[in-house]
Amino acid sequence: MKKSAKFMNAGTKVRVAVPSAVPSWSEWDDDHQRTSTPVKKRLQELFFKGDKKISGSIVFIGSESLRDELRRKNQVKVEVRDPAGSRIVITADAANLNVA
């Protein structure tokens, strides 16, 4: 049985339940150019397509106001990594995530 990401703890490994295109509202956090924009776009697209090589995990959000804002929108922050070590933090729909 798979749980909804709405009630998952930080660090929980997740995958997209229903692969789709990248939602227009999904954005990545600023990492001060540690990762190039083309790599960020590729990681984001592969995560939402459900690529098996890409791993994602729920990120802890220290700001209570940001946590509440995301909760109202039914969204979570997910850290996405590829096997080469590149990583980004993106916004994803909690209802479309399952435990990996």
DOMAR-175476 format. One record per residue (C-alpha): y negated, x negated, z. Coordinates in Angstrom, 3 decimals. Last residue first. Layout:
<nodes>
NODE         yy         xx         zz
NODE          Y          X          Z
...
</nodes>
This chain:
<nodes>
NODE         yy         xx         zz
NODE     -4.735     -9.580     -3.550
NODE     -6.175     -6.729     -1.451
NODE     -7.737     -4.176     -3.788
NODE    -11.263     -3.791     -5.152
NODE    -12.775     -0.956     -7.228
NODE    -13.994      1.127     -4.269
NODE    -15.948     -1.834     -2.884
NODE    -18.044     -2.156     -6.045
NODE    -18.951     -5.811     -6.597
NODE    -21.948     -8.095     -5.920
NODE    -21.402    -11.728     -6.843
NODE    -21.053    -15.063     -5.048
NODE    -20.276    -18.015     -7.311
NODE    -17.636    -20.719     -7.456
NODE    -16.535    -23.577     -9.697
NODE    -13.490    -25.432     -8.356
NODE    -11.545    -26.007    -11.588
NODE     -9.030    -23.299    -10.593
NODE    -11.783    -20.626    -10.663
NODE    -13.582    -19.165     -7.691
NODE    -15.350    -15.832     -7.015
NODE    -17.024    -15.176     -3.653
NODE    -17.399    -11.414     -3.268
NODE    -20.365     -9.563     -1.784
NODE    -19.685     -5.873     -1.122
NODE    -20.847     -2.551     -2.537
NODE    -20.596      1.090     -1.437
NODE    -24.353      1.574     -2.160
NODE    -25.007      2.577      1.461
NODE    -22.786     -0.315      2.625
NODE    -24.781     -2.765      0.488
NODE    -28.057     -1.698      2.115
NODE    -26.494     -1.792      5.594
NODE    -25.180     -5.331      5.080
NODE    -28.570     -6.421      3.680
NODE    -30.322     -5.042      6.794
NODE    -27.768     -6.687      9.102
NODE    -28.318    -10.104      7.547
NODE    -25.363    -12.373      8.271
NODE    -23.262    -11.232      5.330
NODE    -19.633    -12.400      5.483
NODE    -18.134    -12.825      2.001
NODE    -15.062    -10.958      0.716
NODE    -12.717    -13.160     -1.312
NODE    -12.080    -13.593     -5.021
NODE     -9.604    -15.635     -7.039
NODE     -9.690    -16.223    -10.802
NODE     -6.464    -17.317    -12.490
NODE     -5.091    -13.747    -12.635
NODE     -7.995    -12.491    -14.792
NODE     -8.937     -8.955    -13.685
NODE    -11.566     -8.286    -16.370
NODE    -14.168     -8.015    -13.575
NODE    -13.310    -11.510    -12.345
NODE    -13.272    -12.971    -15.870
NODE    -16.722    -11.558    -16.647
NODE    -18.248    -12.921    -13.414
NODE    -16.669    -16.335    -13.891
NODE    -17.889    -16.534    -17.503
NODE    -21.424    -15.441    -16.608
NODE    -21.615    -18.011    -13.805
NODE    -20.274    -20.733    -16.132
NODE    -22.914    -19.877    -18.757
NODE    -25.644    -19.938    -16.041
NODE    -24.761    -23.425    -14.798
NODE    -23.416    -23.902    -11.273
NODE    -25.295    -25.895     -8.638
NODE    -28.501    -24.371    -10.041
NODE    -30.036    -23.413     -6.651
NODE    -27.049    -21.208     -5.731
NODE    -28.915    -17.934     -6.262
NODE    -26.595    -14.994     -5.654
NODE    -24.857    -13.330     -8.578
NODE    -25.605     -9.895     -9.972
NODE    -23.714     -6.654    -10.498
NODE    -26.054     -3.755    -11.371
NODE    -25.139     -3.715    -15.089
NODE    -21.439     -3.496    -14.277
NODE    -19.341     -6.306    -15.834
NODE    -16.835     -4.766    -18.236
NODE    -13.667     -3.248    -16.860
NODE    -10.426     -4.058    -15.044
NODE     -9.337     -1.340    -12.576
NODE     -8.265     -2.624     -9.154
NODE    -10.329     -5.837     -9.227
NODE     -8.821     -8.471     -6.971
NODE     -9.385     -9.335     -3.320
NODE     -8.626    -12.064     -0.769
NODE     -9.983    -11.114      2.675
NODE    -12.362    -13.782      3.994
NODE    -14.786    -11.329      5.570
NODE    -12.982     -8.276      6.873
NODE    -11.967     -5.304      4.768
NODE    -13.045     -1.714      5.445
NODE    -14.848     -0.882      2.180
NODE    -12.415     -3.095      0.278
NODE    -10.002     -0.142      0.060
NODE     -6.497     -0.932      1.256
NODE     -3.429     -1.353     -0.927
NODE      0.000      0.000      0.000
</nodes>
